[in-house]
Amino acid sequence: MKVKIGIVPAYEEDRGSYVEDAYIDAVERSGGAAVTLPFPFDAVRACDLEECDGFLFSGGADISPEIYGEEISELCGKIEPKRDIYELEMLRVILDTGKPILAICRGMQLVNAALGGTLYQDLSSQHPTEVTHRCTDAKYDVEHSARLIDGAPLFELIGKERITVNSYHHQAIKTLAVGLRASAVAEDGIIEAVYHTERRLSGFQWHPERMLDKESKLIFENFIKECTRR
């Protein structure tokens, strides 16, 4: 039996709930079976979560700064309040299951904010840098180097100090939540990946589902392997 990965769907007011094909493809290439979870939260039944062996939180719109106690700046990007509420509820319940979580881009930011950390509302103005984290053309990702932190699980998995990652994000982690540790950083100090010291949770600011390199393959295969453990 393939392990079932519950993908928490994205949501946009004018589009409804959906899951990008890249996430489904990455899960299935790695030997898992992708399951799209229902939206809204009231539609999620206990059996939906019980049948899943692990969960994936995907990328998308900015996180509302109100979640981490800040007023919304005029430089903050598009916010989807219904998605924020939904994902916060989903994260709370999923954390209680103790099952593995893979959080990508917005997903990593959501986890950090939900657990008490903060974000840069507008990375380019609040953390000026020569590293390009977001291309002006939405059809393309920029790439930059990321340093893997010795001793972190990601370093042990990949086995080298530096990798190249894609990058398309407007916000980023400013202060880490209690329990989270950085496992990779960009050359400008922006946190590119995290893990939780007590929970089966890892997050990536970049989009490994869009990359077909060895490192991205290892990330998803390791997640699927972790989901087989009880």
C-alpha positions as CSV (number, residue, x, y, z in Angstrom):
1,M,0.0,0.0,0.0
2,K,1.3,3.4,-0.9
3,V,1.5,6.0,1.9
4,K,-1.3,8.6,1.6
5,I,-0.2,12.3,1.8
6,G,-3.0,14.7,2.6
7,I,-2.4,17.9,0.7
8,V,-4.0,20.9,2.4
9,P,-5.5,22.8,-0.6
10,A,-4.8,26.4,-1.5
11,Y,-7.7,28.8,-1.7
12,E,-8.5,32.0,-3.5
13,E,-11.7,33.9,-3.3
14,D,-12.2,34.1,-7.0
15,R,-11.0,30.6,-7.7
16,G,-12.0,28.4,-4.8
17,S,-9.9,25.6,-3.4
18,Y,-7.3,23.8,-5.5
19,V,-4.0,21.9,-5.5
20,E,-1.2,22.7,-8.0
21,D,-0.2,19.6,-10.1
22,A,3.4,20.0,-9.1
23,Y,2.7,19.0,-5.5
24,I,0.7,15.9,-6.6
25,D,3.4,14.9,-9.2
26,A,6.2,15.3,-6.6
27,V,4.4,13.1,-4.1
28,E,3.6,10.4,-6.6
29,R,7.1,10.4,-8.2
30,S,8.4,9.7,-4.7
31,G,6.1,6.7,-4.2
32,G,3.3,8.3,-2.3
33,A,-0.4,8.7,-3.1
34,A,-1.6,12.3,-3.1
35,V,-5.0,13.0,-1.4
36,T,-6.6,16.5,-1.7
37,L,-8.2,17.4,1.7
38,P,-11.7,19.0,1.7
39,F,-12.3,22.8,2.1
40,P,-13.6,24.4,4.2
41,F,-12.6,23.1,7.6
42,D,-16.1,22.0,8.5
43,A,-16.0,19.6,5.6
44,V,-12.9,17.8,7.0
45,R,-13.9,14.6,8.8
46,A,-11.9,12.6,11.3
47,C,-11.6,9.8,8.7
48,D,-10.0,12.2,6.2
49,L,-7.1,12.7,8.6
50,E,-6.9,9.2,10.0
51,E,-6.5,7.8,6.5
52,C,-3.5,10.0,5.7
53,D,0.0,9.1,6.8
54,G,1.5,12.6,6.4
55,F,0.5,16.1,5.3
56,L,1.7,18.8,3.0
57,F,1.1,22.6,3.3
58,S,1.7,24.4,0.0
59,G,2.6,27.8,-1.2
60,G,0.4,30.8,-2.1
61,A,-0.7,34.2,-0.9
62,D,0.9,36.1,2.0
63,I,0.2,35.3,5.6
64,S,-1.9,37.9,7.4
65,P,0.5,39.8,9.8
66,E,-2.4,39.8,12.3
67,I,-1.6,36.2,13.0
68,Y,1.8,37.2,14.5
69,G,0.5,40.4,16.2
70,E,1.4,43.1,13.6
71,E,-0.7,45.6,11.8
72,I,-1.0,45.0,8.0
73,S,1.5,47.1,6.1
74,E,0.6,48.7,2.8
75,L,3.5,46.7,1.4
76,C,2.1,43.4,2.5
77,G,0.9,41.3,-0.5
78,K,-2.4,39.7,-1.2
79,I,-4.0,38.0,1.8
80,E,-6.7,35.3,1.7
81,P,-8.4,35.4,5.2
82,K,-10.4,32.3,4.6
83,R,-7.3,30.3,3.7
84,D,-5.5,31.6,6.8
85,I,-8.4,30.5,9.1
86,Y,-8.7,27.1,7.4
87,E,-5.0,26.3,7.5
88,L,-4.6,27.4,11.1
89,E,-7.4,25.0,12.1
90,M,-5.9,22.3,9.9
91,L,-2.4,22.7,11.4
92,R,-3.8,22.6,15.0
93,V,-5.6,19.3,14.4
94,I,-2.8,17.8,12.3
95,L,-0.2,18.6,14.9
96,D,-2.3,16.6,17.4
97,T,-2.0,13.5,15.2
98,G,1.7,13.5,15.5
99,K,2.0,12.6,11.8
100,P,4.8,14.1,9.6
101,I,4.3,17.6,8.0
102,L,6.0,19.0,5.0
103,A,5.5,22.8,4.7
104,I,6.5,24.6,1.5
105,C,7.0,28.3,1.0
106,R,3.8,29.9,2.4
107,G,3.3,26.6,4.3
108,M,6.6,27.2,6.2
109,Q,5.7,30.8,6.9
110,L,2.3,29.7,8.2
111,V,3.8,27.1,10.5
112,N,6.3,29.7,11.9
113,A,3.6,32.3,12.5
114,A,1.1,29.8,14.0
115,L,3.8,28.6,16.5
116,G,4.7,32.1,17.6
117,G,7.3,33.3,15.1
118,T,7.2,36.5,12.9
119,L,7.6,37.3,9.2
120,Y,9.0,40.0,7.1
121,Q,5.8,41.5,5.5
122,D,7.7,42.8,2.6
123,L,11.1,41.2,2.3
124,S,12.6,43.6,-0.3
125,S,12.0,46.7,1.9
126,Q,12.5,45.2,5.4
127,H,15.6,43.1,4.5
128,P,17.3,44.8,1.6
129,T,19.7,42.4,-0.1
130,E,21.5,41.6,-3.3
131,V,20.0,38.2,-3.4
132,T,16.9,38.1,-5.6
133,H,14.2,36.1,-3.8
134,R,11.4,36.9,-6.2
135,C,11.4,37.3,-10.0
136,T,9.2,40.1,-11.4
137,D,8.0,37.7,-14.1
138,A,5.7,35.2,-12.3
139,K,6.3,32.6,-15.0
140,Y,9.9,32.1,-13.9
141,D,11.8,31.3,-10.7
142,V,15.1,32.8,-9.8
143,E,17.8,30.7,-8.3
144,H,20.4,31.3,-5.6
145,S,22.7,29.4,-3.2
146,A,21.6,28.1,0.1
147,R,24.0,26.9,2.9
148,L,22.9,23.8,4.8
149,I,23.6,24.0,8.5
150,D,25.9,21.3,9.8
151,G,24.2,19.1,12.3
152,A,20.7,19.8,11.0
153,P,18.7,16.9,9.5
154,L,18.7,18.4,6.0
155,F,22.5,18.5,6.1
156,E,22.6,14.8,7.1
157,L,20.2,14.0,4.3
158,I,21.8,15.9,1.4
159,G,25.4,15.4,2.5
160,K,26.9,18.7,1.3
161,E,27.2,22.3,2.5
162,R,25.7,24.2,-0.4
163,I,22.9,23.6,-2.9
164,T,21.1,25.8,-5.5
165,V,17.4,26.5,-4.8
166,N,14.7,28.3,-6.7
167,S,13.0,31.3,-5.1
168,Y,9.7,33.0,-5.5
169,H,8.4,34.6,-2.3
170,H,7.4,38.0,-1.0
171,Q,7.6,37.2,2.7
172,A,10.1,35.2,4.8
173,I,10.8,34.3,8.4
174,K,12.0,37.1,10.6
175,T,12.1,35.4,14.0
176,L,11.8,31.7,14.5
177,A,9.0,30.2,16.6
178,V,9.9,28.3,19.7
179,G,10.8,24.7,18.7
180,L,11.9,25.6,15.2
181,R,15.5,25.6,14.0
182,A,17.0,26.7,10.7
183,S,18.4,24.0,8.6
184,A,19.4,26.2,5.6
185,V,20.0,29.9,5.0
186,A,20.6,32.0,1.9
187,E,23.7,34.1,1.5
188,D,21.9,37.1,3.0
189,G,20.9,35.3,6.1
190,I,17.2,34.6,5.1
191,I,16.1,31.3,6.5
192,E,15.5,28.8,3.6
193,A,14.5,25.7,5.5
194,V,13.5,24.7,9.1
195,Y,12.8,21.7,11.2
196,H,11.1,21.2,14.5
197,T,13.1,19.9,17.4
198,E,10.2,17.9,18.9
199,R,7.7,17.3,16.1
200,R,7.9,15.5,12.8
201,L,7.9,18.8,10.8
202,S,10.1,20.3,8.2
203,G,9.7,23.4,6.1
204,F,11.3,24.8,2.9
205,Q,11.1,28.4,1.7
206,W,11.9,27.2,-1.9
207,H,9.8,25.0,-4.1
208,P,11.4,21.5,-4.3
209,E,8.2,20.2,-6.0
210,R,9.2,22.4,-9.0
211,M,12.8,21.0,-9.2
212,L,13.9,17.7,-10.6
213,D,17.4,17.7,-9.1
214,K,18.8,15.0,-6.8
215,E,18.4,17.2,-3.7
216,S,14.7,17.8,-4.3
217,K,14.1,14.1,-5.0
218,L,15.8,13.2,-1.7
219,I,13.6,15.7,0.2
220,F,10.4,14.2,-1.0
221,E,11.6,10.6,-0.8
222,N,12.7,11.2,2.8
223,F,9.3,12.7,3.6
224,I,7.5,9.7,2.2
225,K,9.8,7.3,4.1
226,E,9.2,9.3,7.3
227,C,5.4,8.8,6.7
228,T,5.8,5.0,6.8
229,R,7.0,5.2,10.4
230,R,4.4,4.9,13.1
